[in-house]
Amino acid sequence: MNLGDKLLYYSEKLQHFFDRYLRLILVGIVIFVALGGLWGGIRYYLAKKEKEAAFELIKAVQSPNLIASLEQIKQKYPNTPAGVVSGLILSDYYYQQKNFNKTQEILHLLKKTYPEKVKGLVWYYEAKIAESQGSWEKAFGLYQKIDQKYPELQDLILLDLGRAAEKLGKTQIAKDYYQKALNQVKDEVLKGIAETKLNQL
């Protein structure tokens, strides 16, 4: 078989291959292009929605009716960073107003929507609510979970851990947490509180 025959043979095989699979290849390319366009459209929509939510949050902060504006953002843009910020501000507001049911409702929504991003803060508010309701065992357990999983929040909760241990009658554990707060926390006011608590025990 000379070179011309080989070329003719392979060109016929290639022609046969394209005749047979060309439609399949074209359909694959069209599907790939359509999926790419769809993905680009989705990303554009989500980016536009996030920008909209951020502008709404900026307007809400300047609004005289802040709480109602934040409620609107939380409901209208639930899966955006502005929705998270609105939810966190509202949960803090309702906690300060001692409206624990509303706080828990918002925390539950945040925990469901953003399971990992805000879990430490959700646990913190849940522990504070448990404290307010006298459930010291639950509060202590939540503070310990925060301490183990989120060491960056440790300065925030060492005094809380000590107070909860103290309320549960675990004096030595309370002393250990207060001592750790005294040694580790940078805030002078918190150090003073820890030192006072240590002297009282």
Rosetta constraint file for C-alpha pairs under 8 A:
AtomPair CA 1 CA 5 HARMONIC 5.98 0.50
AtomPair CA 1 CA 6 HARMONIC 6.52 0.50
AtomPair CA 2 CA 6 HARMONIC 6.29 0.50
AtomPair CA 3 CA 7 HARMONIC 6.14 0.50
AtomPair CA 4 CA 8 HARMONIC 6.11 0.50
AtomPair CA 5 CA 9 HARMONIC 5.97 0.50
AtomPair CA 6 CA 10 HARMONIC 6.13 0.50
AtomPair CA 7 CA 11 HARMONIC 5.94 0.50
AtomPair CA 8 CA 12 HARMONIC 6.08 0.50
AtomPair CA 9 CA 13 HARMONIC 6.29 0.50
AtomPair CA 10 CA 14 HARMONIC 6.00 0.50
AtomPair CA 11 CA 15 HARMONIC 5.97 0.50
AtomPair CA 12 CA 16 HARMONIC 6.04 0.50
AtomPair CA 13 CA 17 HARMONIC 6.09 0.50
AtomPair CA 14 CA 18 HARMONIC 6.21 0.50
AtomPair CA 15 CA 19 HARMONIC 6.06 0.50
AtomPair CA 16 CA 20 HARMONIC 6.13 0.50
AtomPair CA 17 CA 21 HARMONIC 5.96 0.50
AtomPair CA 17 CA 22 HARMONIC 7.71 0.50
AtomPair CA 18 CA 22 HARMONIC 4.84 0.50
AtomPair CA 21 CA 25 HARMONIC 6.17 0.50
AtomPair CA 22 CA 26 HARMONIC 6.10 0.50
AtomPair CA 23 CA 27 HARMONIC 6.08 0.50
AtomPair CA 24 CA 28 HARMONIC 6.15 0.50
AtomPair CA 25 CA 29 HARMONIC 6.25 0.50
AtomPair CA 26 CA 30 HARMONIC 6.13 0.50
AtomPair CA 27 CA 31 HARMONIC 6.08 0.50
AtomPair CA 28 CA 32 HARMONIC 6.10 0.50
AtomPair CA 29 CA 33 HARMONIC 6.14 0.50
AtomPair CA 30 CA 34 HARMONIC 6.02 0.50
AtomPair CA 31 CA 35 HARMONIC 6.04 0.50
AtomPair CA 32 CA 36 HARMONIC 6.16 0.50
AtomPair CA 33 CA 37 HARMONIC 6.16 0.50
AtomPair CA 34 CA 38 HARMONIC 6.08 0.50
AtomPair CA 35 CA 39 HARMONIC 6.03 0.50
AtomPair CA 36 CA 40 HARMONIC 6.14 0.50
AtomPair CA 37 CA 41 HARMONIC 6.15 0.50
AtomPair CA 38 CA 42 HARMONIC 6.21 0.50
AtomPair CA 39 CA 43 HARMONIC 6.18 0.50
AtomPair CA 40 CA 44 HARMONIC 6.12 0.50
AtomPair CA 41 CA 45 HARMONIC 6.12 0.50
AtomPair CA 42 CA 46 HARMONIC 6.16 0.50
AtomPair CA 43 CA 47 HARMONIC 6.06 0.50
AtomPair CA 44 CA 48 HARMONIC 6.04 0.50
AtomPair CA 45 CA 49 HARMONIC 6.06 0.50
AtomPair CA 46 CA 50 HARMONIC 6.13 0.50
AtomPair CA 47 CA 51 HARMONIC 6.25 0.50
AtomPair CA 48 CA 52 HARMONIC 6.14 0.50
AtomPair CA 49 CA 53 HARMONIC 6.11 0.50
AtomPair CA 49 CA 77 HARMONIC 7.79 0.50
AtomPair CA 49 CA 80 HARMONIC 7.98 0.50
AtomPair CA 50 CA 54 HARMONIC 6.14 0.50
AtomPair CA 50 CA 80 HARMONIC 5.84 0.50
AtomPair CA 50 CA 81 HARMONIC 7.35 0.50
AtomPair CA 50 CA 82 HARMONIC 7.50 0.50
AtomPair CA 51 CA 55 HARMONIC 6.27 0.50
AtomPair CA 52 CA 56 HARMONIC 6.19 0.50
AtomPair CA 53 CA 57 HARMONIC 6.15 0.50
AtomPair CA 53 CA 73 HARMONIC 7.02 0.50
AtomPair CA 53 CA 77 HARMONIC 6.27 0.50
AtomPair CA 53 CA 80 HARMONIC 7.15 0.50
AtomPair CA 53 CA 82 HARMONIC 5.73 0.50
AtomPair CA 53 CA 83 HARMONIC 7.50 0.50
AtomPair CA 54 CA 58 HARMONIC 6.32 0.50
AtomPair CA 54 CA 81 HARMONIC 7.84 0.50
AtomPair CA 54 CA 82 HARMONIC 5.57 0.50
AtomPair CA 55 CA 59 HARMONIC 6.25 0.50
AtomPair CA 56 CA 60 HARMONIC 6.01 0.50
AtomPair CA 56 CA 73 HARMONIC 7.04 0.50
AtomPair CA 57 CA 61 HARMONIC 6.22 0.50
AtomPair CA 57 CA 70 HARMONIC 7.25 0.50
AtomPair CA 57 CA 73 HARMONIC 6.98 0.50
AtomPair CA 57 CA 82 HARMONIC 6.25 0.50
AtomPair CA 57 CA 86 HARMONIC 7.62 0.50
AtomPair CA 58 CA 62 HARMONIC 6.68 0.50
AtomPair CA 59 CA 63 HARMONIC 6.16 0.50
AtomPair CA 60 CA 65 HARMONIC 7.75 0.50
AtomPair CA 60 CA 66 HARMONIC 5.73 0.50
AtomPair CA 60 CA 69 HARMONIC 5.26 0.50
AtomPair CA 60 CA 70 HARMONIC 6.38 0.50
AtomPair CA 61 CA 66 HARMONIC 6.08 0.50
AtomPair CA 62 CA 66 HARMONIC 7.51 0.50
AtomPair CA 63 CA 69 HARMONIC 7.41 0.50
AtomPair CA 65 CA 69 HARMONIC 6.36 0.50
AtomPair CA 66 CA 70 HARMONIC 6.11 0.50
AtomPair CA 67 CA 71 HARMONIC 6.16 0.50
AtomPair CA 67 CA 90 HARMONIC 7.03 0.50
AtomPair CA 68 CA 72 HARMONIC 6.30 0.50
AtomPair CA 69 CA 73 HARMONIC 6.37 0.50
AtomPair CA 70 CA 74 HARMONIC 6.07 0.50
AtomPair CA 70 CA 86 HARMONIC 5.31 0.50
AtomPair CA 70 CA 87 HARMONIC 7.64 0.50
AtomPair CA 70 CA 90 HARMONIC 7.14 0.50
AtomPair CA 71 CA 75 HARMONIC 6.29 0.50
AtomPair CA 71 CA 86 HARMONIC 7.24 0.50
AtomPair CA 71 CA 87 HARMONIC 7.85 0.50
AtomPair CA 71 CA 90 HARMONIC 7.56 0.50
AtomPair CA 72 CA 76 HARMONIC 5.91 0.50
AtomPair CA 73 CA 77 HARMONIC 5.56 0.50
AtomPair CA 73 CA 78 HARMONIC 7.48 0.50
AtomPair CA 73 CA 82 HARMONIC 7.35 0.50
AtomPair CA 73 CA 83 HARMONIC 6.04 0.50
AtomPair CA 73 CA 86 HARMONIC 6.75 0.50
AtomPair CA 74 CA 78 HARMONIC 5.33 0.50
AtomPair CA 74 CA 82 HARMONIC 7.69 0.50
AtomPair CA 74 CA 83 HARMONIC 4.65 0.50
AtomPair CA 74 CA 84 HARMONIC 7.37 0.50
AtomPair CA 74 CA 86 HARMONIC 5.74 0.50
AtomPair CA 74 CA 87 HARMONIC 6.04 0.50
AtomPair CA 75 CA 83 HARMONIC 7.67 0.50
AtomPair CA 77 CA 82 HARMONIC 7.26 0.50
AtomPair CA 77 CA 83 HARMONIC 5.44 0.50
AtomPair CA 78 CA 83 HARMONIC 4.89 0.50
AtomPair CA 78 CA 84 HARMONIC 7.28 0.50
AtomPair CA 78 CA 113 HARMONIC 7.66 0.50
AtomPair CA 79 CA 83 HARMONIC 6.25 0.50
AtomPair CA 79 CA 84 HARMONIC 7.55 0.50
AtomPair CA 79 CA 113 HARMONIC 6.90 0.50
AtomPair CA 80 CA 84 HARMONIC 6.57 0.50
AtomPair CA 81 CA 85 HARMONIC 6.25 0.50
AtomPair CA 82 CA 86 HARMONIC 6.02 0.50
AtomPair CA 83 CA 87 HARMONIC 6.07 0.50
AtomPair CA 84 CA 88 HARMONIC 6.15 0.50
AtomPair CA 84 CA 110 HARMONIC 7.04 0.50
AtomPair CA 84 CA 114 HARMONIC 8.00 0.50
AtomPair CA 85 CA 89 HARMONIC 6.15 0.50
AtomPair CA 86 CA 90 HARMONIC 6.05 0.50
AtomPair CA 87 CA 91 HARMONIC 6.01 0.50
AtomPair CA 87 CA 106 HARMONIC 6.42 0.50
AtomPair CA 87 CA 107 HARMONIC 7.79 0.50
AtomPair CA 87 CA 110 HARMONIC 6.91 0.50
AtomPair CA 88 CA 92 HARMONIC 6.21 0.50
AtomPair CA 89 CA 93 HARMONIC 6.11 0.50
AtomPair CA 90 CA 94 HARMONIC 6.07 0.50
AtomPair CA 90 CA 103 HARMONIC 7.64 0.50
AtomPair CA 90 CA 106 HARMONIC 7.67 0.50
AtomPair CA 91 CA 95 HARMONIC 5.99 0.50
AtomPair CA 91 CA 102 HARMONIC 7.58 0.50
AtomPair CA 91 CA 103 HARMONIC 4.81 0.50
AtomPair CA 91 CA 104 HARMONIC 7.78 0.50
AtomPair CA 91 CA 106 HARMONIC 6.07 0.50
AtomPair CA 91 CA 107 HARMONIC 6.78 0.50
AtomPair CA 92 CA 96 HARMONIC 6.14 0.50
AtomPair CA 92 CA 103 HARMONIC 7.47 0.50
AtomPair CA 93 CA 97 HARMONIC 6.28 0.50
AtomPair CA 94 CA 98 HARMONIC 6.13 0.50
AtomPair CA 94 CA 99 HARMONIC 5.10 0.50
AtomPair CA 94 CA 100 HARMONIC 6.80 0.50
AtomPair CA 94 CA 102 HARMONIC 6.47 0.50
AtomPair CA 94 CA 103 HARMONIC 5.49 0.50
AtomPair CA 95 CA 99 HARMONIC 5.77 0.50
AtomPair CA 95 CA 100 HARMONIC 5.91 0.50
AtomPair CA 95 CA 103 HARMONIC 5.84 0.50
AtomPair CA 95 CA 129 HARMONIC 7.82 0.50
AtomPair CA 99 CA 103 HARMONIC 6.34 0.50
AtomPair CA 100 CA 104 HARMONIC 5.98 0.50
AtomPair CA 100 CA 129 HARMONIC 6.61 0.50
AtomPair CA 101 CA 105 HARMONIC 6.16 0.50
AtomPair CA 102 CA 106 HARMONIC 6.30 0.50
AtomPair CA 103 CA 107 HARMONIC 6.10 0.50
AtomPair CA 104 CA 108 HARMONIC 5.96 0.50
AtomPair CA 104 CA 126 HARMONIC 7.33 0.50
AtomPair CA 105 CA 109 HARMONIC 6.36 0.50
AtomPair CA 106 CA 110 HARMONIC 6.16 0.50
AtomPair CA 107 CA 111 HARMONIC 5.98 0.50
AtomPair CA 107 CA 122 HARMONIC 5.87 0.50
AtomPair CA 107 CA 125 HARMONIC 7.97 0.50
AtomPair CA 108 CA 112 HARMONIC 6.14 0.50
AtomPair CA 109 CA 113 HARMONIC 6.06 0.50
AtomPair CA 110 CA 114 HARMONIC 5.61 0.50
AtomPair CA 110 CA 115 HARMONIC 7.32 0.50
AtomPair CA 110 CA 118 HARMONIC 7.26 0.50
AtomPair CA 110 CA 122 HARMONIC 7.74 0.50
AtomPair CA 111 CA 115 HARMONIC 4.82 0.50
AtomPair CA 111 CA 116 HARMONIC 7.82 0.50
AtomPair CA 111 CA 118 HARMONIC 6.91 0.50
AtomPair CA 111 CA 119 HARMONIC 6.32 0.50
AtomPair CA 111 CA 122 HARMONIC 6.90 0.50
AtomPair CA 114 CA 118 HARMONIC 6.34 0.50
AtomPair CA 114 CA 119 HARMONIC 7.74 0.50
AtomPair CA 115 CA 119 HARMONIC 6.00 0.50
AtomPair CA 118 CA 122 HARMONIC 6.08 0.50
AtomPair CA 119 CA 123 HARMONIC 6.10 0.50
AtomPair CA 120 CA 124 HARMONIC 6.19 0.50
AtomPair CA 120 CA 146 HARMONIC 5.88 0.50
AtomPair CA 120 CA 149 HARMONIC 7.99 0.50
AtomPair CA 120 CA 150 HARMONIC 6.69 0.50
AtomPair CA 121 CA 125 HARMONIC 6.28 0.50
AtomPair CA 122 CA 126 HARMONIC 6.11 0.50
AtomPair CA 123 CA 127 HARMONIC 6.02 0.50
AtomPair CA 123 CA 142 HARMONIC 6.04 0.50
AtomPair CA 123 CA 143 HARMONIC 7.54 0.50
AtomPair CA 123 CA 146 HARMONIC 6.99 0.50
AtomPair CA 124 CA 128 HARMONIC 6.25 0.50
AtomPair CA 124 CA 142 HARMONIC 7.14 0.50
AtomPair CA 124 CA 143 HARMONIC 6.85 0.50
AtomPair CA 124 CA 146 HARMONIC 7.38 0.50
AtomPair CA 125 CA 129 HARMONIC 6.14 0.50
AtomPair CA 126 CA 130 HARMONIC 6.10 0.50
AtomPair CA 126 CA 139 HARMONIC 7.50 0.50
AtomPair CA 126 CA 142 HARMONIC 7.64 0.50
AtomPair CA 127 CA 131 HARMONIC 6.13 0.50
AtomPair CA 127 CA 138 HARMONIC 6.95 0.50
AtomPair CA 127 CA 139 HARMONIC 4.23 0.50
AtomPair CA 127 CA 140 HARMONIC 7.37 0.50
AtomPair CA 127 CA 142 HARMONIC 5.71 0.50
AtomPair CA 127 CA 143 HARMONIC 6.65 0.50
AtomPair CA 128 CA 132 HARMONIC 6.24 0.50
AtomPair CA 128 CA 139 HARMONIC 6.84 0.50
AtomPair CA 129 CA 133 HARMONIC 6.25 0.50
AtomPair CA 130 CA 134 HARMONIC 6.16 0.50
AtomPair CA 130 CA 135 HARMONIC 4.89 0.50
AtomPair CA 130 CA 136 HARMONIC 6.64 0.50
AtomPair CA 130 CA 138 HARMONIC 6.43 0.50
AtomPair CA 130 CA 139 HARMONIC 5.40 0.50
AtomPair CA 131 CA 135 HARMONIC 5.55 0.50
AtomPair CA 131 CA 136 HARMONIC 5.60 0.50
AtomPair CA 131 CA 139 HARMONIC 5.84 0.50
AtomPair CA 135 CA 139 HARMONIC 6.30 0.50
AtomPair CA 136 CA 140 HARMONIC 5.93 0.50
AtomPair CA 136 CA 164 HARMONIC 5.85 0.50
AtomPair CA 136 CA 167 HARMONIC 6.87 0.50
AtomPair CA 136 CA 168 HARMONIC 6.72 0.50
AtomPair CA 137 CA 141 HARMONIC 6.22 0.50
AtomPair CA 137 CA 164 HARMONIC 7.60 0.50
AtomPair CA 137 CA 168 HARMONIC 7.07 0.50
AtomPair CA 138 CA 142 HARMONIC 6.23 0.50
AtomPair CA 139 CA 143 HARMONIC 6.16 0.50
AtomPair CA 139 CA 164 HARMONIC 6.93 0.50
AtomPair CA 140 CA 144 HARMONIC 6.19 0.50
AtomPair CA 140 CA 161 HARMONIC 6.20 0.50
AtomPair CA 140 CA 164 HARMONIC 5.46 0.50
AtomPair CA 140 CA 165 HARMONIC 6.79 0.50
AtomPair CA 141 CA 145 HARMONIC 6.30 0.50
AtomPair CA 142 CA 146 HARMONIC 6.30 0.50
AtomPair CA 143 CA 147 HARMONIC 6.11 0.50
AtomPair CA 143 CA 157 HARMONIC 6.70 0.50
AtomPair CA 143 CA 160 HARMONIC 7.37 0.50
AtomPair CA 143 CA 161 HARMONIC 6.12 0.50
AtomPair CA 144 CA 148 HARMONIC 6.18 0.50
AtomPair CA 144 CA 161 HARMONIC 7.33 0.50
AtomPair CA 145 CA 149 HARMONIC 6.03 0.50
AtomPair CA 146 CA 150 HARMONIC 5.28 0.50
AtomPair CA 146 CA 151 HARMONIC 7.36 0.50
AtomPair CA 146 CA 153 HARMONIC 7.29 0.50
AtomPair CA 146 CA 154 HARMONIC 7.72 0.50
AtomPair CA 147 CA 151 HARMONIC 5.49 0.50
AtomPair CA 147 CA 153 HARMONIC 7.05 0.50
AtomPair CA 147 CA 154 HARMONIC 5.68 0.50
AtomPair CA 147 CA 157 HARMONIC 7.45 0.50
AtomPair CA 150 CA 154 HARMONIC 7.16 0.50
AtomPair CA 153 CA 157 HARMONIC 6.68 0.50
AtomPair CA 154 CA 158 HARMONIC 5.96 0.50
AtomPair CA 155 CA 181 HARMONIC 7.02 0.50
AtomPair CA 155 CA 184 HARMONIC 7.40 0.50
AtomPair CA 155 CA 185 HARMONIC 5.60 0.50
AtomPair CA 156 CA 160 HARMONIC 7.88 0.50
AtomPair CA 157 CA 161 HARMONIC 6.02 0.50
AtomPair CA 158 CA 162 HARMONIC 6.26 0.50
AtomPair CA 158 CA 177 HARMONIC 5.82 0.50
AtomPair CA 158 CA 178 HARMONIC 6.88 0.50
AtomPair CA 158 CA 180 HARMONIC 7.41 0.50
AtomPair CA 158 CA 181 HARMONIC 5.68 0.50
AtomPair CA 159 CA 163 HARMONIC 6.08 0.50
AtomPair CA 159 CA 177 HARMONIC 6.88 0.50
AtomPair CA 159 CA 178 HARMONIC 6.20 0.50
AtomPair CA 159 CA 181 HARMONIC 6.66 0.50
AtomPair CA 159 CA 190 HARMONIC 7.88 0.50
AtomPair CA 159 CA 194 HARMONIC 6.80 0.50
AtomPair CA 160 CA 164 HARMONIC 6.06 0.50
AtomPair CA 161 CA 165 HARMONIC 6.07 0.50
AtomPair CA 161 CA 174 HARMONIC 7.13 0.50
AtomPair CA 161 CA 177 HARMONIC 6.54 0.50
AtomPair CA 162 CA 166 HARMONIC 6.03 0.50
AtomPair CA 162 CA 173 HARMONIC 7.11 0.50
AtomPair CA 162 CA 174 HARMONIC 4.12 0.50
AtomPair CA 162 CA 175 HARMONIC 6.85 0.50
AtomPair CA 162 CA 176 HARMONIC 7.66 0.50
AtomPair CA 162 CA 177 HARMONIC 5.06 0.50
AtomPair CA 162 CA 178 HARMONIC 5.75 0.50
AtomPair CA 163 CA 167 HARMONIC 6.21 0.50
AtomPair CA 163 CA 174 HARMONIC 6.66 0.50
AtomPair CA 164 CA 168 HARMONIC 6.28 0.50
AtomPair CA 164 CA 174 HARMONIC 7.71 0.50
AtomPair CA 165 CA 169 HARMONIC 6.33 0.50
AtomPair CA 165 CA 170 HARMONIC 5.05 0.50
AtomPair CA 165 CA 171 HARMONIC 6.74 0.50
AtomPair CA 165 CA 173 HARMONIC 6.31 0.50
AtomPair CA 165 CA 174 HARMONIC 5.05 0.50
AtomPair CA 166 CA 170 HARMONIC 5.50 0.50
AtomPair CA 166 CA 171 HARMONIC 5.45 0.50
AtomPair CA 166 CA 173 HARMONIC 7.85 0.50
AtomPair CA 166 CA 174 HARMONIC 5.35 0.50
AtomPair CA 170 CA 174 HARMONIC 6.19 0.50
AtomPair CA 171 CA 175 HARMONIC 6.16 0.50
AtomPair CA 171 CA 201 HARMONIC 7.28 0.50
AtomPair CA 172 CA 176 HARMONIC 6.22 0.50
AtomPair CA 173 CA 177 HARMONIC 6.34 0.50
AtomPair CA 174 CA 178 HARMONIC 6.18 0.50
AtomPair CA 175 CA 179 HARMONIC 5.98 0.50
AtomPair CA 175 CA 198 HARMONIC 6.09 0.50
AtomPair CA 175 CA 201 HARMONIC 7.29 0.50
AtomPair CA 176 CA 180 HARMONIC 6.09 0.50
AtomPair CA 177 CA 181 HARMONIC 6.11 0.50
AtomPair CA 178 CA 182 HARMONIC 6.12 0.50
AtomPair CA 178 CA 194 HARMONIC 5.03 0.50
AtomPair CA 178 CA 195 HARMONIC 7.25 0.50
AtomPair CA 178 CA 197 HARMONIC 7.01 0.50
AtomPair CA 178 CA 198 HARMONIC 6.32 0.50
AtomPair CA 179 CA 183 HARMONIC 6.23 0.50
AtomPair CA 179 CA 194 HARMONIC 7.01 0.50
AtomPair CA 179 CA 195 HARMONIC 7.66 0.50
AtomPair CA 179 CA 198 HARMONIC 7.18 0.50
AtomPair CA 180 CA 184 HARMONIC 5.83 0.50
AtomPair CA 180 CA 185 HARMONIC 7.98 0.50
AtomPair CA 181 CA 185 HARMONIC 5.26 0.50
AtomPair CA 181 CA 190 HARMONIC 7.75 0.50
AtomPair CA 181 CA 191 HARMONIC 6.62 0.50
AtomPair CA 181 CA 194 HARMONIC 6.30 0.50
AtomPair CA 182 CA 190 HARMONIC 7.82 0.50
AtomPair CA 182 CA 191 HARMONIC 4.93 0.50
AtomPair CA 182 CA 192 HARMONIC 7.78 0.50
AtomPair CA 182 CA 194 HARMONIC 5.65 0.50
AtomPair CA 182 CA 195 HARMONIC 6.43 0.50
AtomPair CA 183 CA 191 HARMONIC 7.99 0.50
AtomPair CA 185 CA 190 HARMONIC 7.08 0.50
AtomPair CA 185 CA 191 HARMONIC 6.47 0.50
AtomPair CA 186 CA 190 HARMONIC 7.96 0.50
AtomPair CA 186 CA 191 HARMONIC 7.40 0.50
AtomPair CA 187 CA 191 HARMONIC 6.29 0.50
AtomPair CA 188 CA 192 HARMONIC 6.11 0.50
AtomPair CA 189 CA 193 HARMONIC 6.34 0.50
AtomPair CA 190 CA 194 HARMONIC 6.19 0.50
AtomPair CA 191 CA 195 HARMONIC 6.12 0.50
AtomPair CA 192 CA 196 HARMONIC 6.13 0.50
AtomPair CA 193 CA 197 HARMONIC 6.15 0.50
AtomPair CA 194 CA 198 HARMONIC 6.17 0.50
AtomPair CA 195 CA 199 HARMONIC 6.28 0.50
AtomPair CA 196 CA 200 HARMONIC 6.29 0.50
AtomPair CA 197 CA 201 HARMONIC 6.38 0.50
